């Protein structure tokens, strides 16, 4: 296996560690900052940080003008929809529902990739997906399968479903829309358009729903959200997807849920149970099946 491929497959395990830290933001940050404000300032901060290192991207204005419609769409879906919708959803639904619905994103990725770009789905990859899905469900329902019957859905679940579809659209078009900008240059412009897409909704929230307090809590949560589940997670995801494709990289969403459960144990005093172990094993088996198939094609 080539070095770049080895690094990319390693990122299937590593990247969700940072992406799942968004759950820490969703549970802790929204107590101090309104959801759309948090999403807007998060991506504004990401852009400010990135532009310090990629300021020369403005010298490529002809490329930006040529690609701006595609980049705006990526910013809208990846930063706007996936940035704000989960925070809004958390106000009226449960973490269990959010976890189940968000893990539908890889399924949307597979379906959209198949219908829009004719990407094939092998049997091994399908069983890998199935193993991941079962493992995640075991963790979410805490080993109690009857809990699935008792689930009640709210308007927050619709927001979360929108986030899952948004991430699927972002993933497949990020991979299939080739760019003349390098990874970090494009991500810099994506973050700008993501913040721009959130700006009018931030103004509405600020003046008509809930004002933002620009205090120490604001600075702490915005910086954390911008760096860990923002710059680090998105950059690693983009790198992995460049070499593995949208469908394979989409499996990180299952590990996202697994790591999210462990963040709950570490930061919110939740207890490690046997179903966490079984569920995690099934998820890692699923990811291995995807890797195994790709390596042996």
Secondary structure, DSSP 8 states (H G I E B T S, - for coil): --HHHHHHHHHHHHHHHHHTHHHHHHHHGGGTS-HHHHHHHHHHHHHHHHHHH-GGGGGGHHHHHHHHHHHHHHIIIIIIIHHHHHHHHTTTS-HHHHHHHHTTHHHHHHHHHHHHH-----HHHHHHHHHHHHHHHHHHTTT-TTHHHH----HHHHHHHHHHHHHHHHHHHHHHS--SS-HHHHHHHHHHHHHHHHHHHHHHIIIII-----SHHHHHHHHHHHIIIIIIHHHHHHHHHHHH-HHHHTTHHHHHHHHHHHHHHHHS-----HHHHHHHHHHHHHHHHHHHHHHT-
